């Protein structure tokens, strides 16, 4: 197993928070979420049961219950224990085809909520240990369920019902905990599925962000990977260049080091040139196109300007990012709102505030102590300027 750098404290923090309540674990893509999830699974208290599920492919509430039962049974099997829930499963749930491969009949789909409640109660009642469900990609699941119901023009809102049901269960069952995480922002999905409802299904949970590596551990990782990839260098400043220009993000650092391993000579200038080349690489090796593509998925909906013209929220969000990308100074709410007014004739200041808040939660931008905004990552800002063709507008403030 590859060595993990600088993640012990965040893993310990997650487990410390889980002593009292459930957790929403948030991370920008490529910062190392999967690595930390693996550490959370492997380094847990002996008084806990950890049951992991990847929910990305689930598209209906009944599939969630099936996954819950099957993942729990697999866990019990690995521990060599008979799981009493499955001994009573036929009486409790009916129409179960095979233990460990639960598939409910069509008729049971409408009963998904009671089945979900019974299943979680039954699992937790059979253990004196704390039961932690580590659910990855829960936003994708909720989005799929909501999208499927919209396509069918159903009046149901099962996605928000799932979240509200889980929140109620957390309040009822002392030894139940969840860790929610995913590659897309849960705040977006909840905003979309809740609509005008007052539902805040994660209010009782602690939110724990995963940041890039600290400089200390980024340097350790860089040195280790340079040695592993047999990169010959004499100037230790190369390590600083890689860490700083890659924002201490493990994925970007590893990609750059692998590029350097193909060269006969590695200097500071060559390293900087290779980083510049990989940013504009046509093959999208750093997978940064994702940051533009996801705007249309995250920032849905239409707003009207003062002239009644309809504008996509995704277009407004992109224009805000363009505005900040070309500036070397952070921008205040008023500066951002003034810019949007000049481009789109938008008077709604609250819209600007909400978009800035969401862009910050999505790790595009960050807010400083003066309540001003700028790009989170210099590497992404550099890529954004080139991807959007903003070079001629750069350096403005």
Residue, then its C-alpha position, 0 to 999 in steps of 0.5 A: x500500500x502506498x505511503x500516506x502523507x500528512x493525513x493522520x490528523x484529519x482521520x483522527x478528527x473524523x473519528x473524534x467527531x463520530x463519538x458524538x455525531x455524524x459527519x459530512x466529509x467535504x473535499x475538492x476532487x483530487x485533493x486525496x478524498x479516496x486516500x483519506x476514506x481508505x484510512x478512515x476504514x482501516x484505522x477505526x476504534x475497536x468499539x466501532x463497526x464500519x460499513x462502507x458503500x459506494x452509492x454512485x450507481x443507486x437510482x431508486x430508494x429501494x436500491x438503497x435499502x438493498x445496498x444497505x442490507x447487502x453491504x452489511x451482510x458482506x461485512x458480517x461475513x468477513x467477520x465470520x459472524x452470523x447476522x441475525x437480521x438475515x436469519x429473520x429477513x424473510x419474516x421482516x422483509x419478505x421476497x428476499x431471493x438470496x441472503x447477501x444478494x437482496x433484491x426486493x420485488x416490484x411490489x415492495x418499492x412503495x414501502x422503501x421508507x419503512x424498510x429503510x427504517x426497519x433495516x437500520x434499527x435492526x442492524x443497530x439493535x443487534x450491536x452494542x458497538x457504534x455502527x458507522x455507515x461510510x457512504x461515498x457519492x451520496x450526492x450522486x445517488x440523490x441527484x439520480x433519484x431526483x432526476x428519475x422522478x422528474x423524468x417520470x413527472x412524479x410528485x414524489x420527492x424521495x431524495x429529500x425524504x431519504x435525507x429527512x428519514x436518515x436525520x430522524x434515525x440519527x436522533x433516535x438511535x444512540x449508536x448510529x453514525x453516518x459519514x456522507x461524502x462525494x465528488x459533487x457538492x451535497x449543498x447543491x443537491x440538497x438545494x435542488x431537491x429541497x426546493x422551497x422546503x425548509x428541510x436542512x437534513x445535515x444541520x445536526x452533522x459536523x462538516x469536516x473539510x479536507x484541505x491540500x497537504x501542509x507544506x511540510x507533508x507536501x515536501x515529504x511527498x514530493x521528495x519521496x515521489x522524486x526518489x521513487x520515479x528516479x528523478x535526478x536533480x541537484x537543486x532542492x528548490x525544485x521541491x518548493x517549485x513543485x509544491x507551490x505551483x501545484x498548491x500542495x495538491x497530491x494529484x497534481x504533484x504526482x502528475x508533474x513528477x511523472x512528467x519530470x521522470x521522462x527528462x534527462x535533466x531537471x532544473x528549476x526552470x525546466x520544472x516550471x516549463x513542464x508545469x506550464x506545459x501540463x496545464x495547457x495539455x490538450x489531453x486534459x491530463x490534469x482533468x481540469x476541464x471538469x471545473x468548467x463542465x460541472x458549472x452547468x450541472x451544479x448551477x442550474x436554473x434561470x434568472x431574469x435581468x432588469x430587462x426581462x432577459x433570461x440568463x442561466x445561473x451557470x453563465x453568471x457563475x462563470x462570469x464571476x470566475x472570469x472576473x476573479x481570474x483576471x485580477x491579481x487582487x481579491x474582490x469584495x461582494x460589492x465589486x463582484x455585484x457591480x461587475x455582474x450589473x455591468x455585464x448582465x443588468x442584474x440588481x439582485x445582490x442576494x444572488x451574487x452573495x449566494x453564488x459567491x457562497x456556493x463557489x466557495x463551497x465548491x473550492x473554486x474561490x476562497x474568502x479572506x479575512x477582509x471578506x474578499x474573494x479570490x481563486x483557491x488554487x493558483x494552478x486552477x486559476x492559471x488553467x482557467x485563464x487559458x481555457x477561457x481565453x482571458x490572457x488579453x484581459x489578465x493583470x487587471x485589478 
